[in-house]
Amino acid sequence: MLGMANQHGPVIDMTPDGAFIEPPKPTLGTILARVIAFGILLVVAAVAFWMALFIIPVLIILGVAGYAFARMQVRRY
């Protein structure tokens, strides 16, 4: 029962007359900054995905070529 006494409960932002406090509205600059940041992150993710689509097949081909070269060297000696 002692643990229950330490809990304060939720904080309600209310004025003395009973009205709730509205959070401040974001400015146009803040909204534009968020949209631009989201757009930049979206472009970076798209470029990373595009690069992965081209790099993975190249790495697979290089792996197969390396394996074939190693097998050829083992047969030679």
N, C-alpha and C positions, 0 to 999 in steps of 0.2 A: 504494500500500500504506500510505502514511502516513495517509490518511483513515480507514482501518479501525482504527487504533490509538486514535483519539479517541472512538470509540463505546463507551458503557458498557453497553449492553444493557438489557433490561427490569429493573425493580425488583420484587422479590418480597418482600412483607411476610410474613415468617416469624419465628416465635419461635426462640430457640436450641434448643429441644427438637424442632423440626420441624413444629409446628402452624402453620396459617395464622391470621392475625389477622382476626377478623370485623369488618366495619364496624359502627359503632354503629347500632342500630335507631332509626328516627324516632319521636319521641314522638307521643302522640295529638293534642297541640296543633299540631304541625307538619303532620300528616296533614290535620287539619281546615282549617288555613290554606291548604294547597294545594288542597283540594277547593273551598273558598269562592272562592279566587282563580280557579280554573278555571271555576266557575259564573258569576262576574261577567264574565269574558272571553267566555264563551259567550253571555250575555245581551246584551252590547255588540255582539258580532258579529251576533246575530239582529236587533237593532234597526237596525243599519246596513244589513243586507240588506233588511229590511222597508221602510226609508226609501227605499232605492234603487229598489225596485219601484214606489213611488208617485211619486218625483221624476222618473225618466227619462221616463215618458209625458207628464208635464206639460211638461218641457223640450222634448220633440219637438213638442207642440202649439204651444207658444210660438214655436218656431223656424219652423214652418209659417206661423203667423199673422204673424210678423215678415217673412218672405219675401213673403207676399201683400201686406202693407202697403207694403213697399219697391217691389214691382212696380207697385202702384197709384199710388204717388207718381211713379214714372218715367213712367208713361203720362200722368199729369196735366200734367206740364211738358214 
